[in-house]
Structure formats: structure tokens, C-alpha cells
Amino acid sequence: MARPASWEARLARERAAIEKVAQRLLARYRTKFPENDRVPVPIDDIVQFVGLRVTFDDLVTMGFVEGVLAGTYAPDRDLFVDESLDPVSHPTQEGRYRFTLAHELGHWFLHRRGEQLNLFRVGRRVRIRDHYPRTARIEWHADYFAACLTMPRADVQLEWRNLMGHDSALLCDRTCSYLRSRVTFPPIRFTTRSDWHVATVMSRVFQVSVRAMKYRLDELDLLPDQDGVRAPSFLGY
Ligand SMILES: [Zn+2]
């Protein structure tokens, strides 16, 4: 069933507002450190730039709810990350780690003055609580902020152009042979799903998970729709 237009319009407005906050942060960072004007976006450095301190720990032991991978205690500017995401001891978690940091930055910029008061100290322990019914929406905001920060629109479009040689969306039936002839990243395992091929290649450029990359490419109208085609999409909107 089609959603009412007003719902979609509101979603689009929310997304645009969140993306603007992420773009502003990245622009501030890149103005100060123009030498870091490259992808992958140096999320660790941006966290430092913002003035947050990352600490790895076993969050369950610290009192966080099971399954929570990170949390920020705003008054002390402490950003706690579960040790299972430490990219030094768990290099395969690098993409998740980066996205998680960016997600916490999303909370920092979007929610710390308002509703995200869910972190508070109990003695020396930190507990996370959900006091409000809008948690899911807030988490969505932070995820979207993370996508915009780790995969900035302009950089994705540039890398897409570099990879594909054009600005248009992927056309399914051309993709496999096209990529095989162009991609030299080692080692890419091609599957039968062409959209995943592209997402895999691009995810390595941006150091995010393939799933996150695919979602972002899809959102930017660069992947085929369910029929394997999409009307040519011209970038720069
Ligand atoms: Zn969150």
C-alpha cells in the first residue's frame, strides 16, 4: 500500500536536514585538515576533532544493555565502544567500527541537547536506558547521519564515476562484464548479484560494510530497481 505523500515528504525533509549536519561537520574537518580530503573518511580523526574520547571495554560488564555496541556519555565526552569492535584486535570489524563511531557522532550532533539522555551514571557504572518512545526514530537518525558521514554523497558520486565511467545508475545485465573488465581491486569475488558486486567494490573504497554501501547506493538511485533497470539517473541533485 502506498504511503501518503506527506509521510514521504517528511522523511525526505528529515533526511536532508540530517545530511546537512553531516556535510557541515565533514566540511569543517576538511577545511582544517585539507590533506585528509579523501575517502575513506577518517572517522577516528573526526571523533578526535569533535573532542570525544574513545574507550574500548566490555560494555555488558560496564552495565550497558546486552547487544549495545557503543554509547556516549555527553558530560564527559566519553565514547564507549564494545571491545568486540576494536579494529586492531578484530580487523574484520573495521567497517562496523567506523559506522558505529559515525552513529555515535550522529547522536552527539542531533540528540545530545534533547532527547538522548539515555546514558547516565550509576556509581562508577554507566547504564543505558530508554526513557522515551521515539528510540527507533532516533536510532534511524543516527544511522542515517553515519551513512552520510562515512559515504558522503559527493564522494560516492565521484567514486562511482571513477569506477563506472559514467554518472548513470547501474543496468543489471551490463554490470558483470563491465566490472570484470574495469575493476582491478584484489581479490573481488563476483557473484551472480551484480548490485552486490558494485557494493563490494565501493565498500572497500569507503571502508564500510557491503550492506551499508548497497543501501547508500540504492538511496542515491545508483542501483537497479527490482526489474534490473532504472531510468538513467543524472547526478548532482
Ligand atoms: Zn544509537
Residues whose N, C-alpha, C, O or C-beta is under 5 A from the ligand:
A	BS01	ZN	E139 A142
